[in-house]
Amino acid sequence: MYSVKEAFYTLQGEGAQAGRASVFCRFTGCNLWSGRERDRAKSQCTFCDTDFVGTDGQNGGQFPDAETLARHLATLWQAPEEANSERYVVFTGGEPLLQLDAALIDAMHVRGFEVAVETNGTLSPPEGIDWICVSPKSDTTLRLTRGNELKLVYPQAGVDPANFAGLDFTHFFLQPMDLSPGAIVSDGDPMAATVGYCLRHPQWRLSLQTHKIAGID
């Protein structure tokens, strides 16, 4: 059984794949925060800006097996048939590796999708994922230390980007912390701090949440 908060067709807004047409599948649940505001202050991730509680979102629900969910996600791809070689699905959350497994990855591959995951890196992934984006959080043990991109929300108390700079990733991004209502963040201006760090350490590149800037989902 897979529990999905929401699923939709949009443009990827962040990181190295920004601007790419994508089907997003947001799983429910996370191992760093319950998703409930009353628990935010004592969670391991206090600044999350995402609703991943329940299955009541757009195209959300519970799916009994990988084939059923894969068929559901494939129907969301809206590009014409000649663009099927570009099919791309992003599994996110919450923490997608609590649910994403080899059966679902295989079912998406059969339907011609490149499979991406956005994870906090505290869990080991199944085989077969084509694009791995790791976004480390403070006070956690990073188990996933290699992949395609490392995207660090910045600044985070107790998190030094230098501690991740030697890991086996192709792309290194700093993303300014979102100042959404309810988020518990460090003092200062996250954008200025992020830009300044990237200028001093050019291994790191600036990642913006372009979907919010463009006003799309």
N, CA and C atoms as a LAMMPS dump frame, in Angstrom:
ITEM: TIMESTEP
0
ITEM: NUMBER OF ATOMS
651
ITEM: BOX BOUNDS ff ff ff
-5.0000000000000000e+02 5.0000000000000000e+02
-5.0000000000000000e+02 5.0000000000000000e+02
-5.0000000000000000e+02 5.0000000000000000e+02
ITEM: ATOMS id mol type element x y z
1 1 1 N 0.84 -1.191 0
2 1 2 C 0 0 0
3 1 3 C 0.881 1.249 0
4 2 1 N 0.6 2.156 -0.93
5 2 2 C 1.29 3.438 -0.996
6 2 3 C 0.296 4.537 -0.621
7 3 1 N 0.748 5.472 0.215
8 3 2 C -0.091 6.598 0.61
9 3 3 C 0.481 7.872 -0.001
10 4 1 N -0.33 8.522 -0.825
11 4 2 C 0.115 9.69 -1.588
12 4 3 C -0.691 10.902 -1.163
13 5 1 N -0.006 11.94 -0.761
14 5 2 C -0.671 13.197 -0.423
15 5 3 C -1.238 13.867 -1.668
16 6 1 N -0.4 13.987 -2.707
17 6 2 C -0.817 14.642 -3.932
18 6 3 C 0.093 14.227 -5.076
19 7 1 N -0.396 14.377 -6.285
20 7 2 C 0.397 14.106 -7.478
21 7 3 C -0.081 15.052 -8.569
22 8 1 N 0.868 15.587 -9.351
23 8 2 C 0.491 16.596 -10.344
24 8 3 C 1.602 16.76 -11.379
25 9 1 N 1.24 17.361 -12.489
26 9 2 C 2.158 17.624 -13.591
27 9 3 C 2.541 19.102 -13.551
28 10 1 N 3.843 19.373 -13.548
29 10 2 C 4.306 20.756 -13.408
30 10 3 C 5.724 20.851 -13.94
31 11 1 N 6.368 21.979 -13.684
32 11 2 C 7.793 22.134 -13.968
33 11 3 C 8.58 21.976 -12.674
34 12 1 N 9.648 21.212 -12.729
35 12 2 C 10.546 21.143 -11.577
36 12 3 C 11.054 22.545 -11.287
37 13 1 N 10.998 22.936 -10.015
38 13 2 C 11.328 24.311 -9.682
39 13 3 C 12.713 24.536 -9.12
40 14 1 N 13.436 23.459 -8.763
41 14 2 C 14.665 23.635 -8.002
42 14 3 C 15.809 22.814 -8.583
43 15 1 N 17.03 23.253 -8.279
44 15 2 C 18.21 22.451 -8.553
45 15 3 C 18.567 22.31 -10.019
46 16 1 N 19.316 21.259 -10.32
47 16 2 C 19.877 21.071 -11.652
48 16 3 C 18.827 20.776 -12.707
49 17 1 N 17.665 20.263 -12.295
50 17 2 C 16.606 19.932 -13.248
51 17 3 C 15.531 21.023 -13.328
52 18 1 N 15.801 22.194 -12.778
53 18 2 C 14.817 23.283 -12.772
54 18 3 C 14.333 23.58 -14.183
55 19 1 N 13.023 23.719 -14.308
56 19 2 C 12.415 24.008 -15.59
57 19 3 C 11.967 22.795 -16.361
58 20 1 N 12.272 21.595 -15.883
59 20 2 C 11.93 20.375 -16.61
60 20 3 C 10.502 19.94 -16.306
61 21 1 N 9.737 19.582 -17.347
62 21 2 C 8.397 19.042 -17.157
63 21 3 C 8.477 17.748 -16.359
64 22 1 N 7.63 17.644 -15.337
65 22 2 C 7.742 16.529 -14.389
66 22 3 C 6.381 16.166 -13.825
67 23 1 N 6.194 14.885 -13.571
68 23 2 C 5.098 14.436 -12.721
69 23 3 C 5.638 14.335 -11.305
70 24 1 N 5.01 15.023 -10.365
71 24 2 C 5.417 14.966 -8.966
72 24 3 C 4.492 14.027 -8.206
73 25 1 N 5.081 13.162 -7.408
74 25 2 C 4.328 12.288 -6.512
75 25 3 C 4.814 12.55 -5.095
76 26 1 N 3.944 13.175 -4.289
77 26 2 C 4.312 13.502 -2.918
78 26 3 C 3.722 12.457 -1.973
79 27 1 N 4.606 11.646 -1.402
80 27 2 C 4.171 10.65 -0.436
81 27 3 C 3.836 11.307 0.906
82 28 1 N 2.969 10.666 1.648
83 28 2 C 2.7 11.104 3.013
84 28 3 C 3.824 10.625 3.934
85 29 1 N 3.958 11.296 5.069
86 29 2 C 4.865 10.828 6.111
87 29 3 C 6.297 11.302 5.973
88 30 1 N 6.948 11.466 7.118
89 30 2 C 8.359 11.846 7.174
90 30 3 C 8.945 11.318 8.479
91 31 1 N 10.223 11.01 8.448
92 31 2 C 10.89 10.518 9.661
93 31 3 C 11.544 11.637 10.472
94 32 1 N 11.405 12.892 10.02
95 32 2 C 12.012 14.006 10.754
96 32 3 C 10.989 14.963 11.363
97 33 1 N 9.72 14.836 10.949
98 33 2 C 8.656 15.689 11.472
99 33 3 C 7.321 15.021 11.194
100 34 1 N 6.407 15.13 12.127
101 34 2 C 5.083 14.533 11.959
102 34 3 C 4.25 15.263 10.915
103 35 1 N 4.611 16.52 10.609
104 35 2 C 3.814 17.34 9.718
105 35 3 C 2.763 18.161 10.44
106 36 1 N 2.661 17.986 11.747
107 36 2 C 1.681 18.726 12.539
108 36 3 C 2.361 19.9 13.241
109 37 1 N 1.723 21.054 13.183
110 37 2 C 2.337 22.263 13.714
111 37 3 C 2.685 22.143 15.19
112 38 1 N 1.89 21.422 15.954
113 38 2 C 2.176 21.303 17.382
114 38 3 C 3.495 20.581 17.657
115 39 1 N 4.005 19.859 16.664
116 39 2 C 5.252 19.112 16.83
117 39 3 C 6.442 19.8 16.18
118 40 1 N 6.226 20.916 15.487
119 40 2 C 7.293 21.519 14.698
120 40 3 C 8.517 21.885 15.534
121 41 1 N 8.303 22.566 16.636
122 41 2 C 9.425 23.097 17.422
123 41 3 C 10.345 22.009 17.96
124 42 1 N 9.833 20.825 18.186
125 42 2 C 10.647 19.742 18.741
126 42 3 C 11.067 18.719 17.688
127 43 1 N 10.818 19.031 16.416
128 43 2 C 11.165 18.107 15.345
129 43 3 C 12.622 18.293 14.924
130 44 1 N 13.124 17.366 14.115
131 44 2 C 14.474 17.485 13.576
132 44 3 C 14.525 18.403 12.359
133 45 1 N 13.383 18.694 11.788
134 45 2 C 13.311 19.627 10.663
135 45 3 C 12.234 20.649 10.983
136 46 1 N 12.645 21.821 11.443
137 46 2 C 11.692 22.815 11.941
138 46 3 C 11.198 23.78 10.867
139 47 1 N 11.77 23.735 9.661
140 47 2 C 11.473 24.764 8.668
141 47 3 C 10.734 24.225 7.445
142 48 1 N 10.249 23.01 7.499
143 48 2 C 9.571 22.431 6.343
144 48 3 C 8.377 23.29 5.931
145 49 1 N 8.222 23.524 4.617
146 49 2 C 7.134 24.352 4.101
147 49 3 C 6.111 23.536 3.321
148 50 1 N 6.075 22.214 3.562
149 50 2 C 5.268 21.319 2.747
150 50 3 C 4.226 20.592 3.588
151 51 1 N 3.025 20.481 3.052
152 51 2 C 1.962 19.689 3.676
153 51 3 C 2.029 18.266 3.129
154 52 1 N 2.392 17.317 3.984
155 52 2 C 2.47 15.928 3.547
156 52 3 C 1.628 15.009 4.438
157 53 1 N 0.649 15.585 5.132
158 53 2 C -0.212 14.822 6.033
159 53 3 C -1.501 14.443 5.304
160 54 1 N -1.866 13.169 5.366
161 54 2 C -3.111 12.714 4.774
162 54 3 C -2.996 12.445 3.29
163 55 1 N -4.09 12.012 2.687
164 55 2 C -4.119 11.654 1.267
165 55 3 C -5.181 12.45 0.516
166 56 1 N -5.482 13.648 1.017
167 56 2 C -6.605 14.432 0.504
168 56 3 C -6.211 15.476 -0.518
169 57 1 N -4.965 15.461 -0.992
170 57 2 C -4.527 16.456 -1.967
171 57 3 C -4.921 16.092 -3.39
172 58 1 N -4.553 16.927 -4.307
173 58 2 C -4.836 16.72 -5.73
174 58 3 C -4.285 15.372 -6.196
175 59 1 N -5.132 14.53 -6.74
176 59 2 C -4.759 13.206 -7.248
177 59 3 C -4.116 12.319 -6.182
178 60 1 N -4.379 12.625 -4.907
179 60 2 C -3.85 11.804 -3.835
180 60 3 C -4.707 10.577 -3.589
181 61 1 N -4.285 9.781 -2.612
182 61 2 C -5.049 8.593 -2.26
183 61 3 C -4.155 7.465 -1.81
184 62 1 N -4.756 6.314 -1.57
185 62 2 C -4.029 5.106 -1.223
186 62 3 C -4.097 4.141 -2.395
187 63 1 N -2.967 3.527 -2.698
188 63 2 C -2.845 2.671 -3.869
189 63 3 C -2.318 1.307 -3.427
190 64 1 N -3.005 0.229 -3.799
191 64 2 C -2.702 -1.078 -3.217
192 64 3 C -1.402 -1.713 -3.692
193 65 1 N -0.917 -1.303 -4.865
194 65 2 C 0.302 -1.927 -5.379
195 65 3 C 0.982 -0.976 -6.362
196 66 1 N 2.193 -1.364 -6.768
197 66 2 C 3.01 -0.508 -7.628
198 66 3 C 2.365 -0.269 -8.987
199 67 1 N 1.755 -1.305 -9.56
200 67 2 C 1.133 -1.151 -10.874
201 67 3 C 0.006 -0.128 -10.846
202 68 1 N -0.796 -0.17 -9.801
203 68 2 C -1.913 0.765 -9.709
204 68 3 C -1.425 2.203 -9.6
205 69 1 N -0.433 2.425 -8.762
206 69 2 C 0.089 3.788 -8.611
207 69 3 C 0.806 4.235 -9.876
208 70 1 N 1.576 3.366 -10.497
209 70 2 C 2.29 3.739 -11.715
210 70 3 C 1.321 4.114 -12.831
211 71 1 N 0.244 3.37 -12.973
212 71 2 C -0.765 3.713 -13.989
213 71 3 C -1.37 5.083 -13.691
214 72 1 N -1.641 5.328 -12.415
215 72 2 C -2.214 6.614 -12.011
216 72 3 C -1.277 7.763 -12.363
217 73 1 N -0.004 7.612 -12.041
218 73 2 C 0.96 8.683 -12.31
219 73 3 C 1.169 8.883 -13.802
220 74 1 N 1.162 7.809 -14.568
221 74 2 C 1.368 7.924 -16.012
222 74 3 C 0.254 8.724 -16.677
223 75 1 N -0.948 8.662 -16.119
224 75 2 C -2.06 9.426 -16.716
225 75 3 C -1.885 10.919 -16.529
226 76 1 N -1.017 11.318 -15.607
227 76 2 C -0.828 12.741 -15.333
228 76 3 C 0.136 13.41 -16.315
229 77 1 N 0.922 12.608 -17.027
230 77 2 C 1.857 13.17 -18.007
231 77 3 C 1.05 13.777 -19.149
232 78 1 N 1.203 15.072 -19.393
233 78 2 C 0.321 15.789 -20.311
234 78 3 C 0.969 16.165 -21.633
235 79 1 N 2.249 15.868 -21.788
236 79 2 C 2.911 16.222 -23.05
237 79 3 C 2.437 15.293 -24.164
238 80 1 N 2.527 15.721 -25.424
239 80 2 C 2.113 14.871 -26.541
240 80 3 C 2.974 13.626 -26.664
241 81 1 N 2.467 12.656 -27.393
242 81 2 C 3.113 11.346 -27.474
243 81 3 C 4.551 11.435 -27.959
244 82 1 N 4.834 12.35 -28.866
245 82 2 C 6.194 12.443 -29.402
246 82 3 C 7.199 12.91 -28.342
247 83 1 N 6.7 13.411 -27.192
248 83 2 C 7.588 13.852 -26.109
249 83 3 C 7.739 12.795 -25.012
250 84 1 N 7.289 11.577 -25.288
251 84 2 C 7.328 10.552 -24.248
252 84 3 C 8.745 10.169 -23.835
253 85 1 N 9.726 10.438 -24.7
254 85 2 C 11.113 10.134 -24.336
255 85 3 C 11.607 11.023 -23.208
256 86 1 N 10.866 12.11 -22.921
257 86 2 C 11.252 13.04 -21.861
258 86 3 C 10.516 12.768 -20.553
259 87 1 N 9.771 11.694 -20.464
260 87 2 C 8.976 11.425 -19.265
261 87 3 C 9.846 11.398 -18.005
262 88 1 N 9.376 12.084 -16.99
263 88 2 C 10.177 12.284 -15.77
264 88 3 C 9.227 12.341 -14.584
265 89 1 N 9.503 11.549 -13.566
266 89 2 C 8.688 11.541 -12.354
267 89 3 C 9.586 11.811 -11.156
268 90 1 N 9.119 12.663 -10.265
269 90 2 C 9.863 13.025 -9.06
270 90 3 C 9.076 12.527 -7.856
271 91 1 N 9.692 11.652 -7.073
272 91 2 C 9.092 11.188 -5.831
273 91 3 C 9.642 12.023 -4.685
274 92 1 N 8.732 12.608 -3.937
275 92 2 C 9.118 13.518 -2.877
276 92 3 C 8.199 13.301 -1.684
277 93 1 N 8.258 14.175 -0.704
278 93 2 C 7.456 14.023 0.493
279 93 3 C 7.326 15.342 1.211
280 94 1 N 7.337 15.286 2.574
281 94 2 C 7.755 14.188 3.418
282 94 3 C 9.079 13.556 3.013
283 95 1 N 9.184 12.281 3.388
284 95 2 C 10.376 11.505 3.064
285 95 3 C 9.975 10.329 2.18
286 96 1 N 10.259 10.426 0.879
287 96 2 C 9.787 9.41 -0.063
288 96 3 C 10.387 8.025 0.132
289 97 1 N 11.581 7.934 0.698
290 97 2 C 12.202 6.62 0.838
291 97 3 C 11.562 5.775 1.931
292 98 1 N 10.599 6.341 2.646
293 98 2 C 9.794 5.516 3.536
294 98 3 C 8.854 4.612 2.74
295 99 1 N 8.574 4.968 1.47
296 99 2 C 7.625 4.198 0.671
297 99 3 C 8.155 3.753 -0.687
298 100 1 N 8.984 4.557 -1.318
299 100 2 C 9.462 4.215 -2.655
300 100 3 C 10.264 2.918 -2.617
301 101 1 N 9.909 1.977 -3.493
302 101 2 C 10.591 0.686 -3.516
303 101 3 C 10.889 0.274 -4.952
304 102 1 N 11.594 -0.871 -5.082
305 102 2 C 12.024 -1.333 -6.397
306 102 3 C 10.844 -1.634 -7.309
307 103 1 N 9.761 -2.134 -6.743
308 103 2 C 8.599 -2.479 -7.57
309 103 3 C 8.019 -1.245 -8.249
310 104 1 N 7.916 -0.143 -7.519
311 104 2 C 7.368 1.085 -8.093
312 104 3 C 8.344 1.696 -9.095
313 105 1 N 9.623 1.655 -8.786
314 105 2 C 10.636 2.153 -9.726
315 105 3 C 10.555 1.389 -11.033
316 106 1 N 10.481 0.064 -10.951
317 106 2 C 10.392 -0.763 -12.158
318 106 3 C 9.117 -0.454 -12.938
319 107 1 N 8.015 -0.271 -12.24
320 107 2 C 6.738 0.005 -12.909
321 107 3 C 6.778 1.349 -13.643
322 108 1 N 7.473 2.326 -13.093
323 108 2 C 7.606 3.612 -13.779
324 108 3 C 8.559 3.498 -14.97
325 109 1 N 9.625 2.718 -14.831
326 109 2 C 10.54 2.511 -15.949
327 109 3 C 9.828 1.843 -17.119
328 110 1 N 8.984 0.867 -16.829
329 110 2 C 8.232 0.183 -17.888
330 110 3 C 7.398 1.183 -18.678
331 111 1 N 6.932 2.216 -18.014
332 111 2 C 6.107 3.236 -18.663
333 111 3 C 6.934 4.371 -19.243
334 112 1 N 8.247 4.19 -19.297
335 112 2 C 9.111 5.137 -19.99
336 112 3 C 9.541 6.336 -19.181
337 113 1 N 9.391 6.279 -17.86
338 113 2 C 9.739 7.412 -17.014
339 113 3 C 11.164 7.29 -16.47
340 114 1 N 11.877 8.397 -16.489
341 114 2 C 13.094 8.558 -15.694
342 114 3 C 12.641 8.858 -14.268
343 115 1 N 13.244 8.187 -13.304
344 115 2 C 12.776 8.253 -11.913
345 115 3 C 13.743 9.066 -11.066
346 116 1 N 13.208 10.098 -10.42
347 116 2 C 13.996 10.947 -9.523
348 116 3 C 13.419 10.876 -8.115
349 117 1 N 14.273 11.141 -7.141
350 117 2 C 13.829 11.195 -5.747
351 117 3 C 14.472 12.392 -5.075
352 118 1 N 13.697 13.041 -4.2
353 118 2 C 14.209 14.125 -3.369
354 118 3 C 14.09 13.661 -1.929
355 119 1 N 15.215 13.444 -1.258
356 119 2 C 15.246 12.781 0.034
357 119 3 C 16.111 13.541 1.025
358 120 1 N 15.853 13.328 2.319
359 120 2 C 16.713 13.944 3.327
360 120 3 C 18 13.147 3.555
361 121 1 N 18.119 11.992 2.923
362 121 2 C 19.375 11.247 2.94
363 121 3 C 19.606 10.384 4.169
364 122 1 N 18.616 10.251 5.033
365 122 2 C 18.792 9.461 6.254
366 122 3 C 18.459 7.988 6.053
367 123 1 N 17.917 7.636 4.888
368 123 2 C 17.542 6.258 4.586
369 123 3 C 18.25 5.803 3.315
370 124 1 N 18.543 4.51 3.233
371 124 2 C 19.187 3.975 2.032
372 124 3 C 18.155 3.762 0.941
373 125 1 N 18.482 4.119 -0.303
374 125 2 C 17.519 4.002 -1.394
375 125 3 C 17.524 2.615 -2.02
376 126 1 N 16.414 2.226 -2.663
377 126 2 C 16.422 1.008 -3.466
378 126 3 C 17.227 1.219 -4.739
379 127 1 N 17.56 0.138 -5.415
380 127 2 C 18.292 0.231 -6.671
381 127 3 C 17.379 0.769 -7.777
382 128 1 N 17.986 1.39 -8.772
383 128 2 C 17.275 1.731 -9.983
384 128 3 C 16.859 3.178 -10.122
385 129 1 N 17.07 3.999 -9.094
386 129 2 C 16.703 5.419 -9.189
387 129 3 C 17.67 6.12 -10.145
388 130 1 N 17.124 6.921 -11.056
389 130 2 C 17.959 7.563 -12.081
390 130 3 C 18.555 8.886 -11.634
391 131 1 N 17.867 9.601 -10.747
392 131 2 C 18.343 10.919 -10.301
393 131 3 C 18.091 11.043 -8.804
394 132 1 N 19.147 11.223 -8.056
395 132 2 C 19.044 11.319 -6.597
396 132 3 C 19.443 12.712 -6.149
397 133 1 N 18.508 13.397 -5.486
398 133 2 C 18.762 14.688 -4.866
399 133 3 C 18.66 14.522 -3.36
400 134 1 N 19.726 14.855 -2.66
401 134 2 C 19.763 14.738 -1.203
402 134 3 C 19.767 16.13 -0.593
403 135 1 N 18.867 16.342 0.367
404 135 2 C 18.785 17.62 1.074
405 135 3 C 18.994 17.362 2.563
406 136 1 N 20.238 17.454 3.05
407 136 2 C 20.524 17.114 4.45
408 136 3 C 19.87 18.089 5.432
409 137 1 N 19.547 17.566 6.589
410 137 2 C 18.984 18.372 7.67
411 137 3 C 19.886 18.25 8.896
412 138 1 N 19.85 19.271 9.764
413 138 2 C 20.71 19.288 10.943
414 138 3 C 20.323 18.178 11.909
415 139 1 N 21.296 17.751 12.689
416 139 2 C 21.094 16.754 13.742
417 139 3 C 20.571 15.428 13.21
418 140 1 N 21.001 15.058 12.004
419 140 2 C 20.641 13.763 11.45
420 140 3 C 21.903 13.051 10.975
421 141 1 N 21.793 11.733 10.817
422 141 2 C 22.891 10.931 10.282
423 141 3 C 22.662 10.72 8.794
424 142 1 N 23.565 11.209 7.972
425 142 2 C 23.424 11.107 6.524
426 142 3 C 23.919 9.734 6.071
427 143 1 N 23 8.907 5.598
428 143 2 C 23.338 7.573 5.11
429 143 3 C 23.578 7.562 3.598
430 144 1 N 22.96 8.491 2.915
431 144 2 C 23.077 8.56 1.464
432 144 3 C 24.087 9.646 1.126
433 145 1 N 25.308 9.245 0.815
434 145 2 C 26.411 10.19 0.658
435 145 3 C 26.9 10.295 -0.778
436 146 1 N 26.089 9.831 -1.728
437 146 2 C 26.441 9.985 -3.136
438 146 3 C 25.156 10.112 -3.938
439 147 1 N 25.268 10.788 -5.072
440 147 2 C 24.092 10.966 -5.904
441 147 3 C 24.351 12.019 -6.961
442 148 1 N 23.284 12.545 -7.537
443 148 2 C 23.409 13.537 -8.604
444 148 3 C 23.533 14.952 -8.087
445 149 1 N 22.729 15.285 -7.082
446 149 2 C 22.849 16.633 -6.525
447 149 3 C 22.627 16.623 -5.022
448 150 1 N 23.383 17.484 -4.363
449 150 2 C 23.192 17.757 -2.949
450 150 3 C 22.655 19.173 -2.844
451 151 1 N 21.481 19.3 -2.254
452 151 2 C 20.806 20.605 -2.16
453 151 3 C 20.588 20.92 -0.69
454 152 1 N 21.362 21.858 -0.194
455 152 2 C 21.355 22.181 1.225
456 152 3 C 20.599 23.473 1.465
457 153 1 N 19.524 23.385 2.246
458 153 2 C 18.81 24.594 2.651
459 153 3 C 19.713 25.369 3.611
460 154 1 N 19.855 26.681 3.375
461 154 2 C 20.864 27.472 4.073
462 154 3 C 20.287 28.838 4.485
463 155 1 N 20.696 29.339 5.662
464 155 2 C 21.518 28.672 6.666
465 155 3 C 20.681 27.816 7.623
466 156 1 N 21.277 26.753 8.098
467 156 2 C 20.681 25.923 9.137
468 156 3 C 21.613 25.936 10.346
469 157 1 N 21.057 26.113 11.511
470 157 2 C 21.863 26.111 12.728
471 157 3 C 22.595 24.785 12.867
472 158 1 N 23.89 24.861 13.079
473 158 2 C 24.681 23.66 13.29
474 158 3 C 25.06 22.918 12.026
475 159 1 N 24.764 23.486 10.854
476 159 2 C 25.086 22.838 9.58
477 159 3 C 26.086 23.693 8.812
478 160 1 N 27.268 23.116 8.537
479 160 2 C 28.307 23.801 7.781
480 160 3 C 28.412 23.145 6.408
481 161 1 N 28.179 23.888 5.323
482 161 2 C 28.29 23.282 3.99
483 161 3 C 29.634 22.602 3.745
484 162 1 N 30.68 23.08 4.394
485 162 2 C 31.999 22.484 4.189
486 162 3 C 32.027 21.007 4.577
487 163 1 N 31.148 20.609 5.482
488 163 2 C 31.109 19.204 5.899
489 163 3 C 30.56 18.282 4.821
490 164 1 N 29.949 18.854 3.789
491 164 2 C 29.366 18.057 2.712
492 164 3 C 30.122 18.214 1.396
493 165 1 N 31.045 19.138 1.337
494 165 2 C 31.685 19.496 0.075
495 165 3 C 32.508 18.357 -0.526
496 166 1 N 32.956 17.409 0.288
497 166 2 C 33.77 16.31 -0.216
498 166 3 C 32.99 15.069 -0.572
499 167 1 N 31.666 15.119 -0.488
500 167 2 C 30.855 13.94 -0.794
501 167 3 C 30.751 13.73 -2.308
502 168 1 N 30.296 12.553 -2.702
503 168 2 C 30.295 12.137 -4.101
504 168 3 C 28.992 12.545 -4.792
505 169 1 N 28.877 13.839 -5.081
506 169 2 C 27.746 14.377 -5.829
507 169 3 C 28.27 15.174 -7.02
508 170 1 N 27.462 15.216 -8.076
509 170 2 C 27.853 15.965 -9.267
510 170 3 C 27.601 17.457 -9.097
511 171 1 N 26.483 17.806 -8.455
512 171 2 C 26.08 19.202 -8.283
513 171 3 C 25.925 19.506 -6.797
514 172 1 N 26.351 20.713 -6.422
515 172 2 C 26.208 21.178 -5.048
516 172 3 C 25.448 22.509 -5.065
517 173 1 N 24.282 22.51 -4.409
518 173 2 C 23.43 23.697 -4.39
519 173 3 C 23.171 24.148 -2.965
520 174 1 N 23.155 25.471 -2.785
521 174 2 C 22.624 26.061 -1.566
522 174 3 C 21.309 26.741 -1.92
523 175 1 N 20.296 26.484 -1.12
524 175 2 C 18.976 27.065 -1.353
525 175 3 C 18.565 27.901 -0.158
526 176 1 N 18.294 29.192 -0.363
527 176 2 C 17.931 30.04 0.78
528 176 3 C 16.717 29.495 1.518
529 177 1 N 16.798 29.508 2.844
530 177 2 C 15.699 29.014 3.64
531 177 3 C 14.437 29.815 3.378
532 178 1 N 13.343 29.093 3.158
533 178 2 C 12.052 29.733 2.918
534 178 3 C 11.542 30.343 4.214
535 179 1 N 11.092 31.577 4.144
536 179 2 C 10.583 32.265 5.331
537 179 3 C 9.06 32.182 5.388
538 180 1 N 8.517 30.975 5.177
539 180 2 C 7.073 30.775 5.239
540 180 3 C 6.574 30.955 6.668
541 181 1 N 5.312 31.364 6.836
542 181 2 C 4.744 31.46 8.189
543 181 3 C 4.847 30.122 8.921
544 182 1 N 5.297 30.179 10.147
545 182 2 C 5.415 28.975 10.954
546 182 3 C 6.791 28.353 10.946
547 183 1 N 7.593 28.665 9.928
548 183 2 C 8.929 28.099 9.867
549 183 3 C 9.805 28.669 10.978
550 184 1 N 10.627 27.814 11.537
551 184 2 C 11.559 28.228 12.584
552 184 3 C 12.931 28.324 11.94
553 185 1 N 13.456 29.535 11.8
554 185 2 C 14.651 29.758 11
555 185 3 C 15.698 30.514 11.801
556 186 1 N 16.909 30.538 11.229
557 186 2 C 18.004 31.266 11.847
558 186 3 C 17.79 32.766 11.679
559 187 1 N 18.482 33.55 12.503
560 187 2 C 18.42 34.998 12.367
561 187 3 C 19.103 35.429 11.072
562 188 1 N 18.739 36.597 10.583
563 188 2 C 19.403 37.149 9.422
564 188 3 C 18.63 36.91 8.141
565 189 1 N 19.223 37.339 7.035
566 189 2 C 18.614 37.255 5.721
567 189 3 C 19.15 36.022 4.999
568 190 1 N 18.327 34.966 4.822
569 190 2 C 18.823 33.743 4.188
570 190 3 C 19.344 33.966 2.776
571 191 1 N 18.691 34.835 2.01
572 191 2 C 19.14 35.056 0.636
573 191 3 C 20.534 35.673 0.606
574 192 1 N 20.749 36.707 1.407
575 192 2 C 22.061 37.35 1.431
576 192 3 C 23.134 36.39 1.918
577 193 1 N 22.81 35.599 2.927
578 193 2 C 23.779 34.643 3.449
579 193 3 C 24.136 33.592 2.409
580 194 1 N 23.135 33.126 1.664
581 194 2 C 23.365 32.092 0.658
582 194 3 C 24.182 32.63 -0.505
583 195 1 N 23.815 33.799 -0.999
584 195 2 C 24.565 34.405 -2.098
585 195 3 C 26.015 34.639 -1.675
586 196 1 N 26.207 35.151 -0.482
587 196 2 C 27.557 35.406 0.002
588 196 3 C 28.382 34.134 0.095
589 197 1 N 27.771 33.061 0.584
590 197 2 C 28.526 31.803 0.716
591 197 3 C 28.918 31.271 -0.664
592 198 1 N 27.996 31.321 -1.63
593 198 2 C 28.312 30.835 -2.975
594 198 3 C 29.428 31.655 -3.631
595 199 1 N 29.441 32.948 -3.373
596 199 2 C 30.501 33.784 -3.93
597 199 3 C 31.852 33.432 -3.327
598 200 1 N 31.868 33.081 -2.059
599 200 2 C 33.133 32.722 -1.398
600 200 3 C 33.545 31.285 -1.669
601 201 1 N 32.577 30.425 -2.016
602 201 2 C 32.854 29 -2.224
603 201 3 C 32.171 28.568 -3.524
604 202 1 N 32.804 28.805 -4.681
605 202 2 C 32.135 28.608 -5.966
606 202 3 C 31.821 27.166 -6.327
607 203 1 N 32.244 26.203 -5.498
608 203 2 C 31.758 24.835 -5.696
609 203 3 C 30.237 24.789 -5.564
610 204 1 N 29.713 25.676 -4.736
611 204 2 C 28.28 25.712 -4.463
612 204 3 C 27.588 26.702 -5.397
613 205 1 N 26.408 26.314 -5.875
614 205 2 C 25.612 27.166 -6.746
615 205 3 C 24.296 27.507 -6.065
616 206 1 N 23.766 28.647 -6.424
617 206 2 C 22.516 29.115 -5.843
618 206 3 C 21.337 28.388 -6.487
619 207 1 N 20.461 27.827 -5.658
620 207 2 C 19.217 27.224 -6.126
621 207 3 C 18.053 28.042 -5.58
622 208 1 N 17.182 28.48 -6.473
623 208 2 C 15.994 29.219 -6.067
624 208 3 C 14.752 28.379 -6.314
625 209 1 N 13.707 28.623 -5.535
626 209 2 C 12.451 27.927 -5.742
627 209 3 C 11.684 28.66 -6.853
628 210 1 N 12.072 28.362 -8.082
629 210 2 C 11.552 29.111 -9.218
630 210 3 C 10.05 28.893 -9.433
631 211 1 N 9.518 27.779 -8.951
632 211 2 C 8.077 27.56 -9.093
633 211 3 C 7.3 28.577 -8.263
634 212 1 N 7.859 28.984 -7.125
635 212 2 C 7.198 30.008 -6.321
636 212 3 C 7.322 31.38 -6.971
637 213 1 N 8.475 31.647 -7.554
638 213 2 C 8.688 32.91 -8.262
639 213 3 C 7.744 33.015 -9.455
640 214 1 N 7.561 31.889 -10.171
641 214 2 C 6.709 31.876 -11.362
642 214 3 C 5.226 31.739 -11.024
643 215 1 N 4.925 31.421 -9.772
644 215 2 C 3.534 31.284 -9.36
645 215 3 C 2.869 30.023 -9.861
646 216 1 N 3.635 28.912 -9.978
647 216 2 C 3.069 27.642 -10.403
648 216 3 C 3.195 26.631 -9.275
649 217 1 N 2.439 25.549 -9.369
650 217 2 C 2.488 24.489 -8.359
651 217 3 C 3.822 23.81 -8.351
